[in-house]
Amino acid sequence: MLRLTAAPAFAGLLLAGTLLDTQAATVVPLKGQTPEQIQADISACQSQAGSTQASSSGDDSREGGRVRGAARGAAAGAAVAEVRGRQHENAYDKVDDDLKEEYRQEQARQGAAAGVAVSGSRQRQERREERREDRGREESNANAEQAYINCMSARGYSVSP
């Protein structure tokens, strides 16, 4: 008879390890549940708890944002300088090429500085939002885990996270 009560407990431990994708929890049946019943209860409690593991965003597209911002700003600054120069074409044609280049470079530097500032601001905002989302996911996962434990306990299992 001892062998029959140990078999469902062992099966419950094995099923808990394979079926729980949110946490590595140990489920011990306290009422002699069969392996099929254990599996059904685990599935039902996972569904009830809404315990789908939240995935963190692996988006690395924010890396190098300031550098990209500087490059975009520099290109925009140089383009703006060229357009402004072409607006006064008669005077612009009379200006020395070195002065034109110096003007474009100065505009490019200013554009690069602005691009760095804007990109840095965007990166900081994205990081703040990501931290808020991470805290929300952690809280949601903790609530789902507690709901799962409560459900399994009500069905006659001992659950150890």
C-alpha positions in Angstrom: 0.0 0.0 0.0 2.9 2.3 0.7 4.0 1.8 -2.9 0.7 3.1 -4.3 0.8 6.3 -2.3 4.4 7.0 -3.2 3.8 6.5 -6.9 1.3 9.4 -7.3 3.6 11.6 -5.2 6.6 10.8 -7.4 4.5 11.3 -10.5 3.3 14.7 -9.1 6.9 15.8 -8.6 7.8 14.7 -12.1 4.8 16.4 -13.7 5.3 19.6 -11.8 8.8 19.8 -13.0 7.8 19.4 -16.7 4.5 21.2 -16.8 5.2 24.3 -14.8 6.8 26.7 -17.2 6.5 29.7 -14.9 8.3 28.4 -11.8 10.2 25.3 -10.8 7.7 24.3 -8.1 7.4 21.1 -6.2 3.8 19.7 -6.2 3.1 16.9 -3.7 -0.4 15.3 -3.8 -1.9 14.9 -0.3 -5.0 12.9 -1.2 -3.5 10.1 -3.4 -4.3 11.7 -6.7 -3.5 9.8 -9.9 -0.9 11.1 -12.3 -3.7 11.9 -14.8 -5.5 13.9 -12.0 -2.3 15.7 -11.1 -1.7 16.7 -14.7 -5.3 17.9 -15.1 -5.2 19.9 -11.8 -1.9 21.5 -12.8 -3.3 22.5 -16.2 -6.5 23.8 -14.7 -4.7 25.8 -12.0 -2.2 27.2 -14.5 -5.1 28.3 -16.7 -7.0 29.8 -13.8 -3.9 31.7 -12.6 -3.2 32.9 -16.0 0.4 31.9 -15.4 2.0 32.5 -18.8 5.5 33.5 -18.3 6.2 37.1 -19.2 9.0 37.5 -21.6 11.4 40.4 -21.4 12.0 42.3 -24.5 15.3 41.4 -26.0 15.3 44.5 -28.2 18.8 45.8 -28.5 17.9 48.4 -31.1 18.4 51.1 -28.6 22.1 50.4 -28.3 24.2 53.1 -30.0 21.2 55.5 -30.1 23.3 58.6 -29.3 25.8 57.7 -32.1 23.0 57.2 -34.6 21.5 60.5 -33.4 24.7 62.3 -33.9 25.1 60.9 -37.4 21.6 61.8 -38.3 22.0 65.3 -36.8 25.3 65.9 -38.6 23.8 64.8 -42.0 20.8 67.0 -41.4 23.0 70.0 -40.3 25.1 69.7 -43.4 22.0 69.4 -45.6 20.5 72.5 -44.0 23.7 74.5 -44.5 23.7 73.5 -48.2 20.0 74.5 -48.6 20.5 77.8 -46.8 23.5 78.5 -49.0 21.6 77.8 -52.1 18.8 80.1 -51.1 21.2 83.0 -51.7 22.8 81.5 -54.8 24.3 84.7 -56.1 26.2 85.4 -52.9 26.9 81.8 -52.2 28.7 81.3 -55.5 31.0 84.1 -54.7 32.0 82.7 -51.3 35.3 80.7 -51.1 34.8 76.9 -51.2 36.8 76.6 -47.9 34.3 79.0 -46.2 31.4 77.0 -47.6 32.9 73.8 -46.2 33.6 75.4 -42.8 30.0 76.6 -42.6 28.7 73.1 -43.5 30.9 71.5 -41.0 29.8 73.9 -38.3 26.2 73.2 -39.1 26.9 69.5 -39.1 28.6 69.8 -35.6 25.5 71.7 -34.3 23.2 69.1 -35.8 25.3 66.2 -34.3 25.1 67.8 -30.8 21.3 68.2 -31.2 21.0 64.6 -32.4 23.0 63.3 -29.4 20.8 65.3 -27.0 17.5 64.1 -28.6 18.6 60.5 -28.9 19.9 60.5 -25.3 16.6 61.8 -24.1 14.7 59.1 -26.0 16.9 56.4 -24.7 16.4 57.5 -21.1 12.6 57.6 -21.6 12.6 54.1 -23.2 14.7 52.8 -20.3 12.2 54.3 -17.7 9.3 52.7 -19.6 11.1 49.4 -19.8 11.8 49.4 -16.0 8.1 50.2 -15.4 7.1 47.3 -17.6 9.6 45.0 -15.9 8.1 45.9 -12.5 4.6 45.2 -13.8 5.6 41.8 -15.2 7.3 40.9 -12.0 4.2 41.8 -10.0 2.0 40.0 -12.4 4.2 36.9 -12.3 4.2 37.0 -8.5 0.4 37.3 -8.5 0.0 34.4 -10.9 2.3 32.2 -8.9 0.4 32.9 -5.7 -2.9 32.2 -7.5 -1.5 28.9 -8.8 -0.3 27.9 -5.3 -3.7 28.7 -3.8 -5.5 26.8 -6.5 -3.4 23.7 -6.1 -3.7 23.9 -2.3 -7.5 24.0 -2.6 -7.3 20.8 -4.8 -5.3 18.9 -2.1 -1.7 19.5 -3.0 1.3 20.8 -1.2 3.2 23.3 -3.4 6.7 24.5 -2.6 8.1 27.3 -4.9 
